């Protein structure tokens, strides 16, 4: 517990200045986190980061995370690069003499999309305003806290025992209920330009998908037989372990709250 607490404090001290500063420095920090997360995901499938598939995946990740407001050329490069990456990775299945399979190629492509989209919206959300990223963080935090408390006190029915045996339906619902405190309190300090009832509905959706994001990463780990995605954060695991919920919440938040 001491190691876990100390790691959380140090990580927060490192993370907060980047988050408060925003802009280019946060974007570069998001790139670093995304590359680490990609490495963790590839390592689960025993694909070395310092390999041809690893290099192509990292390059595709960098391209897919380019800022969308930089110009029309970004989407053009992204489309052509991802098409090229698909053919290169698929060709490598032949060149590697089946040591790198079609399933491995598909895994690389999905890993780039999964990690790249999540972390791109991390800095894109911050660029729209600090209150949006705070809104997302508080929803995830209160959802996790509520799910833990309700699960411990009232949990009787397993939510998805095959993937995450400790999660319960009661905890799932309790997490959603606790997340509703975020818009109810923040509305007095921040104008989201949205009716409070619609904001509550958006919060419920984000809370549900945040928990789904957690289950998805748990499914990855159970499938590949690993306890944590990495060891970069002692007591907490890897970057994926800490950002799994946000990678679902942030894109949805942009779609439902910012881009409307």
HUGI-V454827 format. One record per pair of residues at least 24 apart in sequence whose C-alpha atoms are under 6 Angstrom apart, sorted by the first residue. I is the first residue (numbers start at 1). J is the second residue. Records with the same first field share a line. If there is no record, write none. Layout:
# HUGI-V454827
I: J + J
This chain:
# HUGI-V454827
3: 235
4: 235
27: 123
37: 239 + 240
40: 229 + 230
61: 112 + 116
65: 116 + 120
118: 247
121: 250 + 251
139: 179
142: 178 + 179
143: 175 + 176 + 179
146: 174 + 175 + 178
147: 171 + 172 + 174 + 175
150: 174
163: 219
176: 204 + 207
206: 249
210: 245 + 248 + 249
213: 244 + 245 + 248
214: 244 + 245
